[in-house]
Amino acid sequence: MSGATAVDPDTIGDATGQPVLQATGVVMQFGGLKAVNDVNLTVLPGQIVGLIGPNGAGKTTFFNCLTGMYLPTGGSVRLLGQSLPPKPRAVVKAGMARTFQNIRLFGNMTALENVMVGRYVRTRTGALSAVLRLPSFHREERETRARAEELLDYVGLSKSAELLARNMPYGDQRRLEIARAMATDPKLLLLDEPTAGMNPRETEEATDLIFRIRDAGMAVVVIEHDMRFIFNLCDRVLCLVRGEVLVEGTPAEVQSDPRVIEAYIGTADDEDETDAPVTDAPVTGSPGQEGQR
């Protein structure tokens, strides 16, 4: 990987310590099921915060509330002090980007094209200029391509720029998703199980990449079931159980908390989601079933 720039300094929050993200009293209810109940999360500039919990704890549902995919039943979400509208595109434009547990790339597009798609949220050229191929369109297209190439280089995929996304190795697809998210110039990056399915070498590379993103000044929130990965990576860790915060603290504090050990870490299958204790299984057919984890 070269010295390519990951983050545009103008997109990062100020140095006053103002929270990048402040989620207060977030509630998400589906009928009689509270998938998320009164969850608070504050993320400061340059922090990496981990979100853990057993299967059905509501982690991805909480992510969906933050990113506008769900309209929370209660509470508020603020990015650098500004309330976020419950619309995914508006949230991305405001400065929050995410990846998904199940990779969502455009398989028939190249790696470069996938990152360029993420960049278009920051372009200003209208449809008329694009149709008529005006000079402003060509200028922005060159700038978009150059930024996409820079980000591919940053995540170590410069040699894969012209490969179709569906033909790339699994670990490379994960990194490509991160590059596409970063193309939106986020102030906050949300990563949903970024190392799921990775081998140890790929996990180590992902750890190094997230540290470099943090060191560039960006805040990161990570959902992950790999406890070693989380506790080596994060400044703070939040543990959810049954949609509620069980404990929040430093990795050492959370790792040694008896309640966390009982609820998650101490189980024999704590890294196997299918065998992890289901503390609040969603009702069959509930609208929250797909998103709740």
Secondary structure, DSSP 8 states (H G I E B T S, - for coil): ------S-GGGS--TT---SEEEEEEEEEETTEEEEEEEEEEE-TT-EEEEE-STTSSHHHHHHHHTTSS--SEEEEEETTEE--S-HHHHHHHTEEE--SS----TTSBHHHHHHHHHGGG----HHHHHHT-HHHHHHHHHHHHHHHHHHHHTT-GGGTTSBGGGS-HHHHHHHHHHHHHTT--SEEEEESTTTT--HHHHHHHHHHHHHHHHTT-EEEEE-S-HHHHHHH-SEEEEEETTEEEEEE-HHHHHH-HHHIIIIITSTTTT-TTTS--SS---TT-TTTTT--
